[in-house]
Amino acid sequence: MIDLRSDTVTRPTAAMRRVMAEAEVGDDVYGEDPSINALEERVAGMFGHEAALFVPSGTMGNQIGMRLVCEPGQEVLCDADAHVVTYEMGAAAAIFGISTRTVVSGTPGRGQGRLDAQQLIDQVRPRDDWHLTATAAIAVENTHNRGGGIVQPLDELRSLWNWSREAGVAVHLDGARIWNAAVASGTELATYGRLADTASVCLSKGLGAPVGSVLVSSAERIATARLWRKRLGGGMRQAGVLAAAGLYALDHHLDRLAEDHEHAQLLAKRLGVDPSSVETNMVVLDDVAAPVIAEAAKAQGVLVSQVSARKIRLVTHLDVDRAAVDRAADVLAALL
Ligand SMILES: *Cc1c(COP(=O)(O)O)cnc(C)c1O
């Protein structure tokens, strides 16, 4: 099977499994796992933040990250298609009493989810009003998943950040695929990191580690995040085996994301998708009979993701090499 459903499907490579097997470990709830500590220190540094916390999933990273900058009864403002309000099971409300408000940004099928700083700023509600739910934070997703892996424009991120400092509103970055954004745009990870108060980044998407995300922020906030992680049941013990996979991925799987992006371009060209709409490792096929194509492709050994009845998503990753991309393109082009 050539699995193009998501970049979460990657399996740890033989070399990654070896470093996992040999990882130095300790009890991370005591703060004594050397591999976890090394990973946290490294990721904090990469994003220009003081501290970091290893968490089991991107959902936990996002939700704790938002809770650090938003009190119960306040709201987080974000794009209507953001992962934090679409795919995290209402966690902000269900667990933290955080209200969310969304704005539709970009154009469906063309840069859907693209950040427009002023559009969000216009919707922010003040903290000192007796009637309004206060907007404590804005969440930004980069790259944008439902937008088809688009990279958020740096000038918009900058203007949001500069405005937020004056306004006293926090910025949370859902950076599950910030690595793809950095590789595609040539922007430093630290540049993105410094434009957010809290950021959650995933090791188990394009980087190919089996488990885990890292939340970065100030030392003070990360100390609080550690309490929340324990409350949520995310305090792990000898999790260094997982951190070792993450460290290995940062050494060996970061720069190669460019290859995934090239593969996505190839797929786009072969399938009649405008290559300029493909910014990272995702290709969206719009206006197709999604269930029919998905089923027929599966019968020929190609798995794709149905976003809706008329929309298919293809994601390139570590476990899909050039030959597999060519074969998937042959199968899908014939079906289309
Ligand atoms: C995958 C993803 C997450 C985290 O998801 P988990 O499955 O909880 O690890 C967060 N944000 C975006 C944009 C994602 O694609």
The ligand as an SDF file (V2000), in Angstrom:
LIG
                    3D

 15 15  0  0  0  0  0  0  0  0999 V2000
   -1.8810   16.6210   13.7070 C   0  0  0  0  0  0  0  0  0  0  0  0
   -2.1280   18.0160   14.1030 C   0  0  0  0  0  0  0  0  0  0  0  0
   -2.1570   18.3840   15.4590 C   0  0  0  0  0  0  0  0  0  0  0  0
   -1.9710   17.3970   16.5960 C   0  0  0  0  0  0  0  0  0  0  0  0
   -2.6850   16.2650   16.4820 O   0  0  0  0  0  0  0  0  0  0  0  0
   -2.4720   14.9700   17.4350 P   0  0  0  0  0  0  0  0  0  0  0  0
   -3.1120   13.9160   16.6390 O   0  0  0  0  0  0  0  0  0  0  0  0
   -3.1560   15.2990   18.7020 O   0  0  0  0  0  0  0  0  0  0  0  0
   -1.0090   14.7840   17.6440 O   0  0  0  0  0  0  0  0  0  0  0  0
   -2.3330   19.7080   15.7570 C   0  0  0  0  0  0  0  0  0  0  0  0
   -2.4730   20.6270   14.7990 N   0  0  0  0  0  0  0  0  0  0  0  0
   -2.4430   20.3240   13.4930 C   0  0  0  0  0  0  0  0  0  0  0  0
   -2.5610   21.4010   12.4750 C   0  0  0  0  0  0  0  0  0  0  0  0
   -2.2850   19.0030   13.1010 C   0  0  0  0  0  0  0  0  0  0  0  0
   -2.2740   18.6990   11.8030 O   0  0  0  0  0  0  0  0  0  0  0  0
  1  2  1  0
  2  3  1  0
  2 14  2  0
  3  4  1  0
  3 10  2  0
  4  5  1  0
  5  6  1  0
  6  7  2  0
  6  8  1  0
  6  9  1  0
 10 11  1  0
 11 12  2  0
 12 13  1  0
 12 14  1  0
 14 15  1  0
M  END
$$$$
